[in-house]
């Protein structure tokens, strides 16, 4: 069972991921294929239905070639520019 | 079963969390008490034994009053300064 706050966190993360993915011109299908994560799982994450764990956050970030910290920046009013190096 | 890469991610995150926590002068006990997360779980995360999920990453960041993105910045050679606002 999830609290409302937990649901809000998952929803905000999912929305942020979807925004970044679309901004980079990636489809869910491409992200799924290249990350090895099921498209249905990515869809669930983007809809805020999954409490995604560290390893999959990093796998998605690596696939999109962005820093995991950027993917986690879903509370920023002004997220860092795309293309921040990961090293 | 975890791959070596997954273990490396969990270990790097755990090390980064421990460094941030100590830099802020927090004990594991204080972090556990104030976050409502078991101290043994926090210890396991810091030792790289747990694939911590989004909601708990945010809970720890909120307790330490740092941005979740800072907590996820474990691949940065030069992590952002402490005290980055979360809003």
Backbone of each chain as nested JSON, in Angstrom:
{
  "chains": [
    {"id": "A", "residues": [
      {"number": 1, "name": "UNK", "atoms": {"N": [0.841, -1.199, 0.0], "CA": [0.0, 0.0, 0.0], "C": [0.87, 1.241, 0.0]}},
      {"number": 2, "name": "UNK", "atoms": {"N": [0.473, 2.244, -0.772], "CA": [1.281, 3.442, -0.869], "C": [0.545, 4.635, -0.277]}},
      {"number": 3, "name": "UNK", "atoms": {"N": [1.302, 5.502, 0.348], "CA": [0.716, 6.74, 0.838], "C": [0.562, 7.682, -0.352]}},
      {"number": 4, "name": "UNK", "atoms": {"N": [-0.176, 8.751, -0.106], "CA": [-0.37, 9.741, -1.158], "C": [0.963, 10.384, -1.539]}},
      {"number": 5, "name": "UNK", "atoms": {"N": [1.81, 10.609, -0.521], "CA": [3.111, 11.231, -0.779], "C": [3.953, 10.334, -1.682]}},
      {"number": 6, "name": "UNK", "atoms": {"N": [3.922, 9.03, -1.407], "CA": [4.694, 8.089, -2.224], "C": [4.184, 8.077, -3.659]}},
      {"number": 7, "name": "UNK", "atoms": {"N": [2.867, 8.114, -3.797], "CA": [2.281, 8.14, -5.14], "C": [2.688, 9.414, -5.873]}},
      {"number": 8, "name": "UNK", "atoms": {"N": [2.752, 10.534, -5.135], "CA": [3.155, 11.806, -5.74], "C": [4.594, 11.751, -6.237]}},
      {"number": 9, "name": "UNK", "atoms": {"N": [5.481, 11.132, -5.448], "CA": [6.891, 11.014, -5.841], "C": [7.0, 10.201, -7.124]}},
      {"number": 10, "name": "UNK", "atoms": {"N": [6.314, 9.058, -7.162], "CA": [6.373, 8.194, -8.349], "C": [5.787, 8.912, -9.563]}},
      {"number": 11, "name": "UNK", "atoms": {"N": [4.705, 9.662, -9.352], "CA": [4.075, 10.383, -10.465], "C": [4.995, 11.481, -10.987]}},
      {"number": 12, "name": "UNK", "atoms": {"N": [5.653, 12.215, -10.062], "CA": [6.536, 13.308, -10.483], "C": [7.743, 12.768, -11.233]}},
      {"number": 13, "name": "UNK", "atoms": {"N": [8.304, 11.671, -10.725], "CA": [9.44, 11.055, -11.417], "C": [9.025, 10.599, -12.813]}},
      {"number": 14, "name": "UNK", "atoms": {"N": [7.899, 9.93, -12.905], "CA": [7.436, 9.399, -14.182], "C": [7.19, 10.494, -15.207]}},
      {"number": 15, "name": "UNK", "atoms": {"N": [6.594, 11.576, -14.752], "CA": [6.328, 12.71, -15.651], "C": [7.644, 13.305, -16.156]}},
      {"number": 16, "name": "UNK", "atoms": {"N": [8.603, 13.428, -15.235], "CA": [9.913, 13.99, -15.585], "C": [10.627, 13.09, -16.587]}},
      {"number": 17, "name": "UNK", "atoms": {"N": [10.583, 11.784, -16.347], "CA": [11.21, 10.837, -17.285], "C": [10.578, 10.959, -18.665]}},
      {"number": 18, "name": "UNK", "atoms": {"N": [9.252, 10.992, -18.697], "CA": [8.559, 11.078, -19.987], "C": [8.939, 12.366, -20.722]}},
      {"number": 19, "name": "UNK", "atoms": {"N": [9.045, 13.464, -19.966], "CA": [9.421, 14.744, -20.583], "C": [10.831, 14.679, -21.167]}},
      {"number": 20, "name": "UNK", "atoms": {"N": [11.765, 14.151, -20.388], "CA": [13.151, 14.042, -20.866], "C": [13.226, 13.146, -22.105]}},
      {"number": 21, "name": "UNK", "atoms": {"N": [12.549, 12.0, -22.019], "CA": [12.579, 11.027, -23.125], "C": [12.047, 11.658, -24.41]}},
      {"number": 22, "name": "UNK", "atoms": {"N": [10.915, 12.354, -24.299], "CA": [10.313, 12.953, -25.494], "C": [11.179, 14.09, -26.021]}},
      {"number": 23, "name": "UNK", "atoms": {"N": [11.742, 14.871, -25.098], "CA": [12.622, 15.986, -25.482], "C": [13.808, 15.467, -26.301]}},
      {"number": 24, "name": "UNK", "atoms": {"N": [14.239, 14.255, -25.982], "CA": [15.379, 13.668, -26.693], "C": [14.934, 12.899, -27.94]}},
      {"number": 25, "name": "UNK", "atoms": {"N": [13.623, 12.867, -28.177], "CA": [13.109, 12.224, -29.382], "C": [13.072, 10.71, -29.323]}},
      {"number": 26, "name": "UNK", "atoms": {"N": [13.058, 10.173, -28.12], "CA": [13.021, 8.715, -27.959], "C": [11.577, 8.267, -27.748]}},
      {"number": 27, "name": "UNK", "atoms": {"N": [11.219, 7.14, -28.362], "CA": [9.944, 6.5, -28.056], "C": [10.138, 5.575, -26.853]}},
      {"number": 28, "name": "UNK", "atoms": {"N": [9.012, 5.214, -26.212], "CA": [9.097, 4.207, -25.141], "C": [9.69, 2.904, -25.692]}},
      {"number": 29, "name": "UNK", "atoms": {"N": [9.317, 2.582, -26.936], "CA": [9.778, 1.341, -27.549], "C": [11.309, 1.342, -27.691]}},
      {"number": 30, "name": "UNK", "atoms": {"N": [11.852, 2.473, -28.16], "CA": [13.307, 2.568, -28.336], "C": [14.015, 2.47, -26.982]}},
      {"number": 31, "name": "UNK", "atoms": {"N": [13.468, 3.179, -25.991], "CA": [14.071, 3.141, -24.657], "C": [14.041, 1.714, -24.103]}},
      {"number": 32, "name": "UNK", "atoms": {"N": [12.928, 1.037, -24.325], "CA": [12.797, -0.347, -23.853], "C": [13.812, -1.252, -24.543]}},
      {"number": 33, "name": "UNK", "atoms": {"N": [13.869, -1.152, -25.863], "CA": [14.777, -2.004, -26.636], "C": [16.222, -1.791, -26.222]}},
      {"number": 34, "name": "UNK", "atoms": {"N": [16.617, -0.521, -26.111], "CA": [18.036, -0.23, -25.861], "C": [18.445, -0.422, -24.405]}},
      {"number": 35, "name": "UNK", "atoms": {"N": [17.47, -0.341, -23.494], "CA": [17.798, -0.523, -22.074], "C": [17.626, -1.972, -21.632]}},
      {"number": 36, "name": "UNK", "atoms": {"N": [16.848, -2.723, -22.378], "CA": [16.558, -4.092, -21.956], "C": [15.469, -4.163, -20.895]}},
      {"number": 37, "name": "UNK", "atoms": {"N": [14.796, -3.037, -20.666], "CA": [13.691, -3.004, -19.699], "C": [12.376, -3.108, -20.48]}},
      {"number": 38, "name": "UNK", "atoms": {"N": [11.417, -3.857, -19.971], "CA": [10.148, -4.061, -20.684], "C": [9.431, -2.727, -20.926]}},
      {"number": 39, "name": "UNK", "atoms": {"N": [8.871, -2.591, -22.135], "CA": [8.157, -1.35, -22.45], "C": [6.995, -1.124, -21.491]}},
      {"number": 40, "name": "UNK", "atoms": {"N": [6.33, -2.187, -21.112], "CA": [5.184, -2.051, -20.195], "C": [5.64, -1.52, -18.834]}},
      {"number": 41, "name": "UNK", "atoms": {"N": [6.838, -1.919, -18.422], "CA": [7.377, -1.433, -17.148], "C": [7.686, 0.06, -17.256]}},
      {"number": 42, "name": "UNK", "atoms": {"N": [8.326, 0.457, -18.374], "CA": [8.635, 1.88, -18.58], "C": [7.347, 2.694, -18.618]}},
      {"number": 43, "name": "UNK", "atoms": {"N": [6.325, 2.156, -19.275], "CA": [5.031, 2.836, -19.308], "C": [4.451, 3.012, -17.911]}},
      {"number": 44, "name": "UNK", "atoms": {"N": [4.547, 1.956, -17.112], "CA": [4.05, 2.034, -15.734], "C": [4.822, 3.077, -14.928]}},
      {"number": 45, "name": "UNK", "atoms": {"N": [6.146, 3.103, -15.104], "CA": [6.966, 4.092, -14.38], "C": [6.542, 5.499, -14.784]}},
      {"number": 46, "name": "UNK", "atoms": {"N": [6.368, 5.71, -16.08], "CA": [6.007, 7.056, -16.554], "C": [4.616, 7.47, -16.073]}},
      {"number": 47, "name": "UNK", "atoms": {"N": [3.756, 6.502, -15.819], "CA": [2.421, 6.816, -15.288], "C": [2.407, 6.874, -13.76]}},
      {"number": 48, "name": "UNK", "atoms": {"N": [3.576, 6.709, -13.149], "CA": [3.663, 6.829, -11.694], "C": [3.177, 5.604, -10.949]}},
      {"number": 49, "name": "UNK", "atoms": {"N": [3.126, 4.469, -11.646], "CA": [2.574, 3.259, -11.028], "C": [3.633, 2.366, -10.396]}},
      {"number": 50, "name": "UNK", "atoms": {"N": [4.921, 2.739, -10.588], "CA": [6.002, 1.893, -10.075], "C": [6.984, 2.708, -9.243]}},
      {"number": 51, "name": "UNK", "atoms": {"N": [7.426, 2.096, -8.16], "CA": [8.462, 2.682, -7.316], "C": [9.806, 2.148, -7.818]}},
      {"number": 52, "name": "UNK", "atoms": {"N": [10.294, 2.741, -8.893], "CA": [11.477, 2.229, -9.59], "C": [12.708, 2.278, -8.686]}},
      {"number": 53, "name": "UNK", "atoms": {"N": [13.547, 1.26, -8.793], "CA": [14.718, 1.2, -7.906], "C": [15.979, 1.71, -8.6]}},
      {"number": 54, "name": "UNK", "atoms": {"N": [16.967, 1.955, -7.754], "CA": [18.243, 2.561, -8.137], "C": [18.846, 1.998, -9.429]}},
      {"number": 55, "name": "UNK", "atoms": {"N": [18.943, 0.686, -9.515], "CA": [19.623, 0.073, -10.66], "C": [18.878, 0.385, -11.959]}},
      {"number": 56, "name": "UNK", "atoms": {"N": [17.56, 0.355, -11.929], "CA": [16.816, 0.656, -13.158], "C": [16.83, 2.148, -13.483]}},
      {"number": 57, "name": "UNK", "atoms": {"N": [16.875, 3.003, -12.455], "CA": [17.036, 4.44, -12.708], "C": [18.352, 4.66, -13.463]}},
      {"number": 58, "name": "UNK", "atoms": {"N": [19.412, 4.012, -12.999], "CA": [20.727, 4.17, -13.642], "C": [20.738, 3.552, -15.035]}},
      {"number": 59, "name": "UNK", "atoms": {"N": [20.041, 2.442, -15.202], "CA": [19.999, 1.788, -16.516], "C": [19.307, 2.705, -17.53]}},
      {"number": 60, "name": "UNK", "atoms": {"N": [18.226, 3.324, -17.119], "CA": [17.52, 4.248, -18.013], "C": [18.384, 5.475, -18.308]}},
      {"number": 61, "name": "UNK", "atoms": {"N": [19.013, 6.016, -17.268], "CA": [19.873, 7.196, -17.47], "C": [21.023, 6.861, -18.414]}},
      {"number": 62, "name": "UNK", "atoms": {"N": [21.646, 5.71, -18.208], "CA": [22.765, 5.313, -19.065], "C": [22.309, 5.153, -20.511]}},
      {"number": 63, "name": "UNK", "atoms": {"N": [21.128, 4.571, -20.692], "CA": [20.621, 4.366, -22.048], "C": [20.372, 5.706, -22.732]}},
      {"number": 64, "name": "UNK", "atoms": {"N": [19.828, 6.657, -21.971], "CA": [19.567, 7.997, -22.521], "C": [20.837, 8.853, -22.537]}},
      {"number": 65, "name": "UNK", "atoms": {"N": [21.92, 8.297, -22.001], "CA": [23.203, 9.015, -21.904], "C": [23.058, 10.336, -21.146]}},
      {"number": 66, "name": "UNK", "atoms": {"N": [22.37, 10.247, -20.023], "CA": [22.277, 11.398, -19.117], "C": [22.714, 10.948, -17.716]}},
      {"number": 67, "name": "UNK", "atoms": {"N": [23.01, 11.92, -16.885], "CA": [23.417, 11.603, -15.516], "C": [22.18, 11.158, -14.725]}},
      {"number": 68, "name": "UNK", "atoms": {"N": [22.296, 10.093, -13.904], "CA": [21.167, 9.699, -13.065], "C": [20.647, 10.861, -12.216]}},
      {"number": 69, "name": "UNK", "atoms": {"N": [21.555, 11.774, -11.855], "CA": [21.135, 12.933, -11.049], "C": [20.159, 13.81, -11.835]}},
      {"number": 70, "name": "UNK", "atoms": {"N": [20.349, 13.88, -13.147], "CA": [19.426, 14.673, -13.984], "C": [18.04, 14.014, -14.001]}},
      {"number": 71, "name": "UNK", "atoms": {"N": [18.053, 12.69, -14.099], "CA": [16.787, 11.951, -14.099], "C": [16.068, 12.129, -12.757]}},
      {"number": 72, "name": "UNK", "atoms": {"N": [16.83, 12.338, -11.7], "CA": [16.253, 12.517, -10.364], "C": [15.905, 13.971, -10.073]}},
      {"number": 73, "name": "UNK", "atoms": {"N": [16.145, 14.847, -11.018], "CA": [15.906, 16.268, -10.775], "C": [14.47, 16.67, -10.999]}},
      {"number": 74, "name": "UNK", "atoms": {"N": [13.538, 15.833, -10.585], "CA": [12.131, 16.072, -10.917], "C": [11.458, 17.073, -9.997]}},
      {"number": 75, "name": "UNK", "atoms": {"N": [12.217, 17.573, -9.006], "CA": [11.641, 18.594, -8.147], "C": [12.148, 19.99, -8.504]}},
      {"number": 76, "name": "UNK", "atoms": {"N": [13.09, 20.04, -9.458], "CA": [13.654, 21.337, -9.843], "C": [12.655, 22.117, -10.676]}},
      {"number": 77, "name": "UNK", "atoms": {"N": [12.529, 23.412, -10.346], "CA": [11.74, 24.286, -11.2], "C": [12.481, 24.475, -12.522]}},
      {"number": 78, "name": "UNK", "atoms": {"N": [13.799, 24.557, -12.426], "CA": [14.611, 24.732, -13.621], "C": [15.64, 23.612, -13.684]}},
      {"number": 79, "name": "UNK", "atoms": {"N": [15.258, 22.497, -14.312], "CA": [16.165, 21.363, -14.371], "C": [17.441, 21.717, -15.132]}},
      {"number": 80, "name": "UNK", "atoms": {"N": [18.544, 21.04, -14.783], "CA": [19.785, 21.31, -15.502], "C": [19.617, 21.017, -16.981]}},
      {"number": 81, "name": "UNK", "atoms": {"N": [20.411, 21.678, -17.803], "CA": [20.312, 21.495, -19.252], "C": [20.591, 20.046, -19.616]}},
      {"number": 82, "name": "UNK", "atoms": {"N": [19.953, 19.591, -20.65], "CA": [20.253, 18.271, -21.183], "C": [21.698, 18.248, -21.651]}},
      {"number": 83, "name": "UNK", "atoms": {"N": [22.29, 17.066, -21.614], "CA": [23.632, 16.938, -22.138], "C": [24.687, 17.07, -21.056]}},
      {"number": 84, "name": "UNK", "atoms": {"N": [24.246, 17.16, -19.814], "CA": [25.202, 17.142, -18.701], "C": [25.958, 15.826, -18.75]}},
      {"number": 85, "name": "UNK", "atoms": {"N": [27.262, 15.9, -18.71], "CA": [28.079, 14.693, -18.807], "C": [27.886, 13.826, -17.589]}},
      {"number": 86, "name": "UNK", "atoms": {"N": [28.095, 12.543, -17.766], "CA": [27.878, 11.654, -16.63], "C": [29.17, 11.415, -15.864]}},
      {"number": 87, "name": "UNK", "atoms": {"N": [30.308, 11.901, -16.377], "CA": [31.56, 11.688, -15.657], "C": [32.201, 13.003, -15.221]}}
    ]},
    {"id": "B", "residues": [
      {"number": 1, "name": "UNK", "atoms": {"N": [19.287, -12.32, -8.226], "CA": [20.718, -12.337, -8.551], "C": [21.109, -11.018, -9.192]}},
      {"number": 2, "name": "UNK", "atoms": {"N": [22.25, -10.513, -8.768], "CA": [22.679, -9.222, -9.274], "C": [23.925, -9.375, -10.128]}},
      {"number": 3, "name": "UNK", "atoms": {"N": [23.997, -8.583, -11.176], "CA": [25.22, -8.562, -11.969], "C": [26.248, -7.727, -11.222]}},
      {"number": 4, "name": "UNK", "atoms": {"N": [27.478, -7.809, -11.703], "CA": [28.559, -7.028, -11.085], "C": [28.277, -5.536, -11.234]}},
      {"number": 5, "name": "UNK", "atoms": {"N": [27.72, -5.162, -12.394], "CA": [27.432, -3.745, -12.639], "C": [26.385, -3.236, -11.641]}},
      {"number": 6, "name": "UNK", "atoms": {"N": [25.371, -4.063, -11.402], "CA": [24.332, -3.668, -10.447], "C": [24.902, -3.517, -9.044]}},
      {"number": 7, "name": "UNK", "atoms": {"N": [25.786, -4.448, -8.684], "CA": [26.424, -4.37, -7.372], "C": [27.267, -3.099, -7.267]}},
      {"number": 8, "name": "UNK", "atoms": {"N": [27.944, -2.749, -8.369], "CA": [28.777, -1.535, -8.382], "C": [27.921, -0.285, -8.179]}},
      {"number": 9, "name": "UNK", "atoms": {"N": [26.752, -0.244, -8.828], "CA": [25.858, 0.913, -8.684], "C": [25.414, 1.047, -7.228]}},
      {"number": 10, "name": "UNK", "atoms": {"N": [24.987, -0.059, -6.63], "CA": [24.515, -0.02, -5.241], "C": [25.652, 0.37, -4.299]}},
      {"number": 11, "name": "UNK", "atoms": {"N": [26.844, -0.132, -4.578], "CA": [27.995, 0.195, -3.728], "C": [28.345, 1.676, -3.841]}},
      {"number": 12, "name": "UNK", "atoms": {"N": [28.323, 2.209, -5.075], "CA": [28.683, 3.619, -5.272], "C": [27.652, 4.534, -4.618]}},
      {"number": 13, "name": "UNK", "atoms": {"N": [26.374, 4.18, -4.765], "CA": [25.323, 4.981, -4.118], "C": [25.501, 4.951, -2.599]}},
      {"number": 14, "name": "UNK", "atoms": {"N": [25.726, 3.76, -2.058], "CA": [25.855, 3.612, -0.611], "C": [27.024, 4.402, -0.051]}},
      {"number": 15, "name": "UNK", "atoms": {"N": [28.134, 4.367, -0.768], "CA": [29.326, 5.094, -0.332], "C": [29.05, 6.604, -0.341]}},
      {"number": 16, "name": "UNK", "atoms": {"N": [28.365, 7.044, -1.396], "CA": [28.039, 8.464, -1.539], "C": [27.094, 8.912, -0.418]}},
      {"number": 17, "name": "UNK", "atoms": {"N": [26.086, 8.094, -0.132], "CA": [25.156, 8.415, 0.958], "C": [25.907, 8.521, 2.283]}},
      {"number": 18, "name": "UNK", "atoms": {"N": [26.77, 7.558, 2.547], "CA": [27.509, 7.56, 3.817], "C": [28.377, 8.813, 3.919]}},
      {"number": 19, "name": "UNK", "atoms": {"N": [29.003, 9.191, 2.801], "CA": [29.849, 10.386, 2.806], "C": [29.034, 11.641, 3.092]}},
      {"number": 20, "name": "UNK", "atoms": {"N": [27.904, 11.783, 2.417], "CA": [27.038, 12.947, 2.63], "C": [26.546, 13.0, 4.068]}},
      {"number": 21, "name": "UNK", "atoms": {"N": [26.072, 11.85, 4.558], "CA": [25.537, 11.768, 5.923], "C": [26.591, 12.184, 6.952]}},
      {"number": 22, "name": "UNK", "atoms": {"N": [27.795, 11.651, 6.803], "CA": [28.862, 11.957, 7.77], "C": [29.285, 13.421, 7.659]}},
      {"number": 23, "name": "UNK", "atoms": {"N": [29.355, 13.918, 6.425], "CA": [29.73, 15.318, 6.197], "C": [28.745, 16.255, 6.913]}},
      {"number": 24, "name": "UNK", "atoms": {"N": [27.482, 15.804, 6.988], "CA": [26.468, 16.619, 7.64], "C": [26.394, 16.353, 9.145]}},
      {"number": 25, "name": "UNK", "atoms": {"N": [27.237, 15.441, 9.621], "CA": [27.296, 15.166, 11.049], "C": [26.147, 14.313, 11.571]}},
      {"number": 26, "name": "UNK", "atoms": {"N": [25.524, 13.559, 10.679], "CA": [24.412, 12.686, 11.087], "C": [24.929, 11.266, 11.329]}},
      {"number": 27, "name": "UNK", "atoms": {"N": [24.433, 10.647, 12.393], "CA": [24.689, 9.218, 12.598], "C": [23.647, 8.416, 11.826]}},
      {"number": 28, "name": "UNK", "atoms": {"N": [23.93, 7.141, 11.586], "CA": [22.919, 6.25, 10.977], "C": [21.674, 6.213, 11.862]}},
      {"number": 29, "name": "UNK", "atoms": {"N": [21.886, 6.236, 13.167], "CA": [20.765, 6.16, 14.107], "C": [19.85, 7.374, 13.943]}},
      {"number": 30, "name": "UNK", "atoms": {"N": [20.453, 8.558, 13.849], "CA": [19.654, 9.779, 13.702], "C": [18.886, 9.752, 12.37]}},
      {"number": 31, "name": "UNK", "atoms": {"N": [19.578, 9.346, 11.315], "CA": [18.923, 9.28, 10.007], "C": [17.757, 8.294, 10.047]}},
      {"number": 32, "name": "UNK", "atoms": {"N": [17.977, 7.163, 10.711], "CA": [16.918, 6.156, 10.832], "C": [15.723, 6.711, 11.609]}},
      {"number": 33, "name": "UNK", "atoms": {"N": [16.012, 7.292, 12.755], "CA": [14.945, 7.826, 13.619], "C": [14.125, 8.882, 12.898]}},
      {"number": 34, "name": "UNK", "atoms": {"N": [14.815, 9.813, 12.236], "CA": [14.106, 10.945, 11.649], "C": [13.436, 10.603, 10.309]}},
      {"number": 35, "name": "UNK", "atoms": {"N": [13.924, 9.565, 9.637], "CA": [13.323, 9.182, 8.359], "C": [12.249, 8.117, 8.529]}},
      {"number": 36, "name": "UNK", "atoms": {"N": [12.306, 7.4, 9.658], "CA": [11.38, 6.288, 9.846], "C": [11.791, 5.029, 9.097]}},
      {"number": 37, "name": "UNK", "atoms": {"N": [13.028, 5.028, 8.591], "CA": [13.567, 3.843, 7.906], "C": [14.455, 3.097, 8.903]}},
      {"number": 38, "name": "UNK", "atoms": {"N": [14.373, 1.775, 8.889], "CA": [15.156, 0.988, 9.855], "C": [16.653, 1.241, 9.71]}},
      {"number": 39, "name": "UNK", "atoms": {"N": [17.349, 1.346, 10.837], "CA": [18.793, 1.58, 10.797], "C": [19.506, 0.451, 10.071]}},
      {"number": 40, "name": "UNK", "atoms": {"N": [19.04, -0.774, 10.248], "CA": [19.689, -1.909, 9.582], "C": [19.557, -1.797, 8.061]}},
      {"number": 41, "name": "UNK", "atoms": {"N": [18.429, -1.254, 7.619], "CA": [18.218, -1.065, 6.178], "C": [19.184, 0.008, 5.653]}},
      {"number": 42, "name": "UNK", "atoms": {"N": [19.29, 1.123, 6.404], "CA": [20.213, 2.19, 5.991], "C": [21.651, 1.653, 5.966]}},
      {"number": 43, "name": "UNK", "atoms": {"N": [22.0, 0.851, 6.951], "CA": [23.33, 0.241, 6.966], "C": [23.56, -0.632, 5.743]}},
      {"number": 44, "name": "UNK", "atoms": {"N": [22.561, -1.423, 5.396], "CA": [22.666, -2.286, 4.211], "C": [22.82, -1.444, 2.94]}},
      {"number": 45, "name": "UNK", "atoms": {"N": [22.045, -0.358, 2.843], "CA": [22.148, 0.517, 1.663], "C": [23.558, 1.089, 1.581]}},
      {"number": 46, "name": "UNK", "atoms": {"N": [24.069, 1.562, 2.697], "CA": [25.4, 2.185, 2.689], "C": [26.496, 1.179, 2.359]}},
      {"number": 47, "name": "UNK", "atoms": {"N": [26.254, -0.089, 2.657], "CA": [27.227, -1.131, 2.318], "C": [26.994, -1.689, 0.917]}},
      {"number": 48, "name": "UNK", "atoms": {"N": [26.029, -1.125, 0.192], "CA": [25.8, -1.545, -1.187], "C": [25.033, -2.841, -1.314]}},
      {"number": 49, "name": "UNK", "atoms": {"N": [24.328, -3.219, -0.254], "CA": [23.645, -4.515, -0.252], "C": [22.183, -4.415, -0.682]}},
      {"number": 50, "name": "UNK", "atoms": {"N": [21.699, -3.174, -0.885], "CA": [20.276, -2.998, -1.226], "C": [20.129, -2.138, -2.471]}},
      {"number": 51, "name": "UNK", "atoms": {"N": [19.18, -2.523, -3.3], "CA": [18.813, -1.755, -4.486], "C": [17.658, -0.833, -4.085]}},
      {"number": 52, "name": "UNK", "atoms": {"N": [18.014, 0.255, -3.422], "CA": [17.022, 1.154, -2.813], "C": [16.121, 1.762, -3.889]}},
      {"number": 53, "name": "UNK", "atoms": {"N": [14.847, 1.916, -3.573], "CA": [13.899, 2.421, -4.566], "C": [13.627, 3.909, -4.365]}},
      {"number": 54, "name": "UNK", "atoms": {"N": [13.035, 4.472, -5.417], "CA": [12.77, 5.906, -5.536], "C": [12.215, 6.554, -4.267]}},
      {"number": 55, "name": "UNK", "atoms": {"N": [11.169, 5.951, -3.705], "CA": [10.495, 6.582, -2.563], "C": [11.433, 6.683, -1.361]}},
      {"number": 56, "name": "UNK", "atoms": {"N": [12.234, 5.638, -1.135], "CA": [13.162, 5.706, 0.002], "C": [14.339, 6.64, -0.271]}},
      {"number": 57, "name": "UNK", "atoms": {"N": [14.766, 6.733, -1.537], "CA": [15.808, 7.716, -1.879], "C": [15.297, 9.116, -1.522]}},
      {"number": 58, "name": "UNK", "atoms": {"N": [14.056, 9.396, -1.898], "CA": [13.473, 10.715, -1.613], "C": [13.263, 10.926, -0.119]}},
      {"number": 59, "name": "UNK", "atoms": {"N": [12.873, 9.861, 0.581], "CA": [12.657, 9.986, 2.025], "C": [13.974, 10.343, 2.734]}},
      {"number": 60, "name": "UNK", "atoms": {"N": [15.048, 9.686, 2.323], "CA": [16.365, 9.982, 2.924], "C": [16.801, 11.399, 2.563]}},
      {"number": 61, "name": "UNK", "atoms": {"N": [16.623, 11.772, 1.299], "CA": [17.018, 13.126, 0.868], "C": [16.22, 14.175, 1.643]}},
      {"number": 62, "name": "UNK", "atoms": {"N": [14.925, 13.966, 1.77], "CA": [14.077, 14.923, 2.5], "C": [14.513, 15.038, 3.958]}},
      {"number": 63, "name": "UNK", "atoms": {"N": [14.841, 13.907, 4.561], "CA": [15.267, 13.918, 5.963], "C": [16.563, 14.705, 6.127]}},
      {"number": 64, "name": "UNK", "atoms": {"N": [17.481, 14.51, 5.179], "CA": [18.764, 15.231, 5.224], "C": [18.62, 16.659, 4.676]}},
      {"number": 65, "name": "UNK", "atoms": {"N": [17.418, 16.978, 4.191], "CA": [17.146, 18.293, 3.593], "C": [18.084, 18.604, 2.435]}},
      {"number": 66, "name": "UNK", "atoms": {"N": [18.25, 17.606, 1.562], "CA": [19.006, 17.814, 0.33], "C": [18.136, 17.379, -0.842]}},
      {"number": 67, "name": "UNK", "atoms": {"N": [18.532, 17.792, -2.036], "CA": [17.788, 17.411, -3.231], "C": [18.065, 15.941, -3.55]}},
      {"number": 68, "name": "UNK", "atoms": {"N": [17.033, 15.165, -3.909], "CA": [17.28, 13.775, -4.304], "C": [18.33, 13.681, -5.415]}},
      {"number": 69, "name": "UNK", "atoms": {"N": [18.389, 14.704, -6.262], "CA": [19.374, 14.696, -7.35], "C": [20.8, 14.721, -6.795]}},
      {"number": 70, "name": "UNK", "atoms": {"N": [20.988, 15.406, -5.664], "CA": [22.315, 15.441, -5.03], "C": [22.679, 14.059, -4.503]}},
      {"number": 71, "name": "UNK", "atoms": {"N": [21.691, 13.394, -3.931], "CA": [21.919, 12.045, -3.41], "C": [22.251, 11.08, -4.554]}},
      {"number": 72, "name": "UNK", "atoms": {"N": [21.729, 11.368, -5.741], "CA": [21.986, 10.516, -6.904], "C": [23.253, 10.915, -7.654]}},
      {"number": 73, "name": "UNK", "atoms": {"N": [23.942, 11.934, -7.176], "CA": [25.129, 12.411, -7.896], "C": [26.375, 11.62, -7.557]}},
      {"number": 74, "name": "UNK", "atoms": {"N": [26.245, 10.311, -7.46], "CA": [27.371, 9.5, -6.987], "C": [28.373, 9.172, -8.081]}},
      {"number": 75, "name": "UNK", "atoms": {"N": [28.085, 9.625, -9.304], "CA": [29.073, 9.399, -10.371], "C": [29.868, 10.662, -10.665]}},
      {"number": 76, "name": "UNK", "atoms": {"N": [29.516, 11.758, -10.0], "CA": [30.215, 13.019, -10.246], "C": [31.599, 12.983, -9.621]}},
      {"number": 77, "name": "UNK", "atoms": {"N": [32.58, 13.459, -10.391], "CA": [33.914, 13.623, -9.828], "C": [33.858, 14.772, -8.818]}},
      {"number": 78, "name": "UNK", "atoms": {"N": [33.073, 15.787, -9.147], "CA": [32.943, 16.949, -8.266], "C": [31.464, 17.166, -7.964]}},
      {"number": 79, "name": "UNK", "atoms": {"N": [30.96, 16.511, -6.91], "CA": [29.537, 16.642, -6.583], "C": [29.164, 18.082, -6.264]}},
      {"number": 80, "name": "UNK", "atoms": {"N": [27.925, 18.449, -6.53], "CA": [27.485, 19.798, -6.224], "C": [27.641, 20.084, -4.733]}},
      {"number": 81, "name": "UNK", "atoms": {"N": [27.814, 21.345, -4.405], "CA": [28.007, 21.727, -3.006], "C": [26.805, 21.327, -2.178]}},
      {"number": 82, "name": "UNK", "atoms": {"N": [27.037, 20.998, -0.948], "CA": [25.938, 20.723, -0.019], "C": [25.117, 21.987, 0.156]}},
      {"number": 83, "name": "UNK", "atoms": {"N": [23.876, 21.798, 0.471], "CA": [23.032, 22.952, 0.754], "C": [22.243, 23.397, -0.464]}},
      {"number": 84, "name": "UNK", "atoms": {"N": [22.347, 22.646, -1.552], "CA": [21.529, 22.935, -2.724], "C": [20.062, 22.841, -2.313]}},
      {"number": 85, "name": "UNK", "atoms": {"N": [19.306, 23.855, -2.616], "CA": [17.904, 23.864, -2.215], "C": [17.122, 22.804, -2.956]}},
      {"number": 86, "name": "UNK", "atoms": {"N": [16.062, 22.355, -2.338], "CA": [15.3, 21.296, -3.006], "C": [14.169, 21.864, -3.843]}},
      {"number": 87, "name": "UNK", "atoms": {"N": [13.961, 23.166, -3.771], "CA": [12.878, 23.741, -4.579], "C": [13.415, 24.773, -5.566]}}
    ]}
  ]
}
